[in-house]
């Protein structure tokens, strides 16, 4: 019988006693390993196991597999020894299946060692599929080999990795103990696969790779991580976006390109933000803002259908229908609706500042803001957090030029740009433009942003990138560009309360 079957509970022992017991159990496991090695049964010398079947496949196809010989491998999650026979639960990549182990089937010597095995040990087994008298599909084991010895004690039902912080730190244990966590990451893989399929098969995008280490962190307004290359003796930054390199590809004649990968931003952390995150950006030559709206809708719609079989996203008790088309909302109209400040009747920066200060914005904070910057600030401060207002899905359009340094001006109102942000559940999940391809305008906007950066007005302003301006001078065709926050989309589709729940190994502060 496994020595891990302790009766210690919070009712019988305090936490300190429980932890002491865990340490004792871990020491016993090391002693068991030593005994195995001295007997010539070192499990760590095993290199492979021929797996011919998995747990769920066996259960789903029992009628065809009954009495068939199978070879499986996985982790022991329960052991119940009853004299000359025992039952055990084997957990593999699909789930669990019961093992029936008899001394006269596997041999007295192997059975003696089997009784010393612990919860968490990894074994390979061979045997026949059958159904017990209680109707449980099982495997009658004829051969059992210890493939790896677990030297740590897995959580029991009480401790069970209930500490969420510890679950993130020890994701490997979280995955072992929680089927729903494993399911989340299988779903994540399916969502990403479907999104790539939509981009490549439905729209003809080509997947490319662009640099992660860059001399200029461009393509977004964010604070980068910085590092240094010793050989070149130059400072480099981890990319905050891959936009500018992807648009260089469009200049070079790769008319539709996309890249899905990690971005890095040296910013705050909360349930929607992690310093490194997965983003997808795609660029369509001869497309525009409307073209990318269609792509955005299809990415979410088809990913939801592939994983959940329905376009209705159920997230934390709320429902969102991502069936196309999604509605549009003008940013200035939203500000007017929520605050009453009507920017359509305000033409100057001074008037805009007076109206915003009167509504409640800080006088010193907005003293240098332009009319366009104030529209964006009012939207962020007063509209984004209104419960239900941006539940969507909804495309917010009409972004001012001042906060959109890479997007094309609206020909009907050059103060705003041909840009949208997509919102679901009040979260921004996508950002897209009719891309700015005027190199002179681009240079001037970069110069304004660089001036704000140099003056310390905005430490997230976009720096000057002369090589990108040069690429535009070579000639960028009319282009529609889109960036999608993949992690947030996955959160919505799988109903995960935090971005850390959809990242295998989220960024964590080290324990002292």
N, C-alpha and C positions, 0 to 999 in steps of 0.2 A: 504493500500500500504506500502511496506517495506520502512523504513526510510533510507535504504542504497543506494537508487537510486540517488546519488548525481551527479550533473553536473560538479563538479570540475575536471578540467583537467590541464595539464601543461600550456595550453594557457591562462587559466583564473585565475589561482592562482599559487603561487610559492610553492616549496616543503614544506616549513615551515607551510604554511596555510593548505596544504593538510594533513600533519601529525596532525595538531590541529583538523581538521575535523574528522579524524579517531578516535582520543581520545574522541571527543564529542560523536561520534556514539557508541563507546564502553561503555560510561557511560549511554547512553540511553538504551542500551541492559540490563544493570544491573537494571535499573529502571523497565524495562518490566518484568524481572525475579521476582523482588520483588512484582509486581502487580499480576503475576501468582500465586506466593506462597500465597499471602494474599487472593486470590480467591479460594484457595484449589486446584490449578492446578500445583503444583510443579512438573516440568518435571523430576527432578532428583530422584523422588520416583519410576519411571517406571523401572521395572526389565527386561522385555522380550517382544518380539513381534514375533508372529508366521508368519514367512516369507514362502510363498508358491511359489513365482515366482520372477524372476529377469528381469531387463529391456531388455537385448539383447535377452534372451530366448523368451520373449513375442513378440518382434518384428520379430524374425526369425520364429516363429510358429503362426503368427497371424491368419491364416485361421482356425487352430484348436482351437485357444484360444478366438476367437471373441465371445463376450457376456459372456465369462466365468468370474466367480468371482475369484479375485486374492487378495492376501495380500502381500504387499511389504513394505520395509523400506529403508530409505536412507536420504541423505542430500539435503535440498532445495538449488538449485543453481540459480533459477530465480523465481520471483513472479510478475505476471501481473494482478492486480485487476481491474475489470471492473464492478463496481456496485455490483449487486447481484451474479456475477459469477467471476471466476478467473482462470487463467492458471498458472501452476508452473512446473518447471523442477525438477524431482527427480533423484539424482545420487546415484546409488548403486555400488556394487563391479564390475559389468559388464559394466556399462555405464549410459546413461541417458534415461528417458522416460517422456513424458509430462503427467501432471495431469490436469484434468478438475474438478474444485471445484465449486459447486453451493450451495447457502445458503439454498435452499429448499431441498437439498439432505442430507446435513450434519447437518442441524439445525441452527437456528438463533444464538444461543449462541456460538456454536463451530465456526461458520463462523465469528462472531465478533472477537473472539480471533485469528483465523487464519489470519485475516488481520493485526494483530500486529506482526506476525512471521517475521523473518529476514533470509536473505541469510546465509546459513551455519547451520541453525537449522536442527535437525535430527527428522524426523517424521515417524510414521507408518501409512499406509493407507490400506483401503479395498475398492474395487470397481470392476466395470466391464470393460473389455477390449473393446474398440471400435476404429473407425477411424473417424477423424473429416472430415468436408466437404472439407477441404484443403488436405485431404489424409494422415494426420499424425496419426500414431498409438498412442493411448493415453489410459488413465484409467479414467473412470467417477467415481469420488470418492464418496463413501457413508459413510465412516467413516475416520476421520483424528485425530490422537493423537500426541501431541508433546512429544517426547521421551527424548530429550536433548536440552538444550538451548545453542547456541553458543554465548559466551560473547566477542569474538574477531571478528573484521571485516575482512572478507576475502579480498584479493587483488582484485582490479577491473582490467579491460583490460589494463589500462594504467600502473599502478604500477606492477601488475601481477607477482610479485617475479622475476623481470628482473635481480636483483642482484644475480649472481650465488652463491656467498658466502652465502647469506641469504637462498637460496634454499637448500643448503646442511645443514645449521643449523636448518632450519625449514622444514625438509623433510615431515613432516605430512601435512603441507600446500601445499608443492610442489606436493604431491600425489593427494591432492584434486583438485588442479587447472589444472593439466596436465595429460591428458590421456596417452600420450606417455611415461611419467615417470612410471605410473602404469604398462604399457605394458612391460617396461624394466624389472621390477621385477617379473612379471609373466613369462617372457622369462628366466630370471635367474633361477627360480625354475625349469622350464622344462629342461634347460641345465643340471643342477645338477642331476635331476632325471634320465635323459638319460645316463649321465656318470656313475652313480651308476649302472644302468641297464646293461650297457656294461660290467663293471667290474665283476658284480655278475653273470649275465646270460651267457655272451659270453665267459668269461675267468675263472669263478669259484672262484673269490676272496671272502674272508670273511671280512666283515666290523668289525673293532675293535676300542677300545678307548684306548689311551695312555695318560700319564700324561702331563698336561700343566705346572704345577709347578715342576721344576726339579733342582737338586743340580748342574748339569753341563749342560750348553747350548751347546749341540752337534748336529752333523748331518749336519752342514753347517758352512760357514765362515761368521759370522755376529756378530754385537754388540748386546747383549741381554738387556732386561729390568731386573732390579733387585728388589727384595723385601725381606722381613724378616718375618719368622714365629716365633711368640713370644713364643709359648708353647715349641717348640723344640729348641728355641734360635739358629736358623740357617738361613743363607742367602739362598735364593732360586732365581731362574731365570725363567722368562716366556720362554717357548720353542721357539726356532728359527726354529726347524725342529722336526719331529717325527721319523726320520730315524732310529736312534739307538734302539729305543724301538720296532719298527716294525721288525727290524732284530732279536731282541731277540725272537720275536714271531716265526720267521722262525726256529731259533735254537730249540725252544720248540716243533716243529713239526706241527705248523699251516702253511701248505705249501704255501698258497696264502692268503695274508692279505692286506687290504688297510684301510686308514683313511682319511676322508675329514674334515678339520676343520681349526680353526684359528691358525695362527703363529704370532709371535711378534718380530719385529726387530727395535732396537733403532737407526734408520738411517734417512737419508734425505727423504724429501717428494717431489714428483713431479707428473706429470699426470699418471705415471706408478707405483708409490710407495706410500703405506700408511703404517704407523707403525704396524697396525694389518691387516692381509690379509688372504684370504682363499686359502689353499693349499691342494692338494691331493697327497699322496704318497702310492705306492703299491709295493709289493715285491713278487716275483715268484720264489719259490724253483725250482732248476733245469732249470731255465731260464737264459738268458744272455742279453747283450746289444741289440742284434737283436730282441729278444722276446719283449723287452720293446719298441722298435721302432714300432713294429706292434700294440701294445696297444695304443701308442701315436697317431698314425695315425687314428685308429678306434675311439678313444675318440672324436677327433675334427671332423672327418668326420660325424659320426653318430649324434653328438650334433647339427652340422650345419644343417643336413638333418631334424632332428626332429623339429627344430625351424623355419628354413627358407625354407625348402623343396628343397635346392640346396647346392652342395658342394662349390659353389663360394661365398666367403666372400667378401662383398662390404664394404670397410672401408675407410671413409673420401675420397671418390673419387677414391680409388685404389681397385683392385680386386686380390684375392688370391684363387687359386683352391686347396682345401685340399684333393682332391681325392688321395688315396694311389696309388703307393708308392711315397714317397718324396725323393728328391735328397740328396746326401751326399757331404760334403765339409770338407777337411782336414784343420785343423787350421794352420799348418805351410805352406801349399799350399796357403791358403788365404793371409797370411802375405807376402809371396813371390809375389803373384799376385798384391797386392796393393802397397807394399813398395819396392819390388825388393830385399829385404833381404832374402837370401836363407839359411835357417837353416839346410838343408840337407848337406850343405858343411861346417857347423860349428860344431866342436866337443867339444870345451872347453868353460867354463864360460867366460874366459877372451876374447876370440875371439867374443863371443856373445855380451858382453858388448861393445866392440869396434865398432862392426857393428851397434848396436842400437844407441850408442852415435853419431856416424857419420851420422845416418839418422835423428837425431834430438831429441832423448830422453835426459832428464836431467842427467848429469854426476853424480851428488851427489845422485840423487834419485835411480839410478840403480847400485850404486857401490857395493852393497851386493847381487845383484840378480844373480841367476843361469841361465843357458841356458834355462831351461824349464820355469822358471818364466818369462823370457824375451819374450819368444814366446807368452805366455798368455797376457803379458802387451802390446806387439806390436799389438796383435789381438784386444784387447779391445780399445787401443788408436787410431788405424788407420783403422781398418776394420769395427767395429760395426756401426760407424756413416756414412759410405759412402752411400749416397742416393741410394736406390734400391738394394744394394749389398746383403743384408740379408733379402730381402722381402720374399723369400721362398714361401711355406714352405721348410725348409732345415734343415738337421741334420748336425751340426758341430761336427766333430770327431777329435781324435788325441790330446786330452788334456794332457799336461805334468803331470808327477807324482807330482811335487811340488805344483800344485794347485788342486790336486784331491786326498786328503788323505784317501778317503774311497772306491776308485775304484781299480779294479784288473789291474795289469800291462799287457801290450800287450806282448804276448810271442815272437812276432817277433821283437819288439823294447821296451825293459823294461824301456826306458826313458819316454814313454807315456803310457796312460791307455786306458782301454776299456770303454770309456765314450762318451756320446754325449750330446749336448745341442740343442734343437729344437728352430728354429727362424721362426717367421712370422712377416712381417712388420718391420723387424729389431729388434724386441723384443724377448728376451729369454722367451719362454713360458713353457719349460720343460727341465729337467736335469735328466740324467739316467746313470747307470753304470752296467757293470758286476761287482758285488759287491766283494770287497776284503774280502776273508775269511781266509787268512793266519794270525794267531794271532801274530806271531813274526814280520812280515812285518808291521802289523797294529800298534803294540806297537812302533816300530821304527819311523814310520811316525808321530804318536801322539807326541812322544818325540821331534822330530824336530819342530813340530808346537808349542808345549808348550814352547820350548826354544825361538822361535821368539816372543811368547806372553810375556814371562818373560823379554826379552831384550827390549821390546817396539818397535821391528821392525815392527810387524803387530798386531794391537789390535783386528783384526778379525780372527786371527789364531785359529785353532781348539784346544781346551784344551785336556789334557790327561783324558781318561775315562777308568779307570782300570777295572770297572765292565763289561764294554762292551768287553774289551780285554778278560776277563775271560769267557764271553759268547762265544766268538770265539774259545777259547781253548776247550770248551765243544764240539763245532763242528757246523759250519754253512755250509750247503750244497752249491754248486754252485747256485748263486741267481742273478736274474735280478731285479734291483730296479729302480723306476721311481718317479719323483716328478713333478707335473704340477701346474703352477700358474693359479688357477681357475678364478680369477678376470680378468686377462689379456685375457684369452680365451673368457670370456663372453664379454669383451669390443669389441673384434674382431667380434664376432658373431652378436651382437646387434648394432654394429656401434656406440659405445659410445666414445666420445673424451677423457674422463678422467676416471681414476679408481674410482673417487668419484661418477661418474654417475652410477656405477653399485653396489655401496655400499649404503645401506639404510641410515646408519649413520656414515659417514667417520669421522676420527679424525680431530677436529677443535680446534684452539686456542681460549680460552674463550674471549668473548668481555668484555672489562673493565667495 
